[in-house]
Amino acid sequence: MTITYAQCSFCKQAVDAPSRYTWHRVAGWERPGKAGGSDIKGREQQPGFAHDDCLSRWLNGTHGQEPLI
């Protein structure tokens, strides 16, 4: 198994690019899926990788904030 590292778009630390737990930026066409998710056609890989925690903090507006404890 080959591990390829990239830089997280948020924290700038190394991220394991092929890992199932690494988010990849994509572009494409989306429509609502049958079971509540979504269908994406024409998916194109875009530059950008992120740790799960970093993306979650960005989505909830707390990216860049220091923990209180």
C-alpha positions, 0 to 999 in steps of 0.5 A: 500500500502506498501512502501519498501525503498532501497538505490539509487546506485548513491546518496546512499539516500533512494529510493521507490523501488516499485515506477513506477518512480524508476529504477531497474537493470535487466539482460536478453536477448534483441532484437529490438522491432517492434515499435522501443523499445525492447523486453526482455526475461529472465528478471532477477532482479539484485541488484540495484535501482536508482532515475530517476534524478540520472540515467539520470545524470549517463547516460549523464556523469554528475553524481557526479558533483555539479550544477553551480547555 
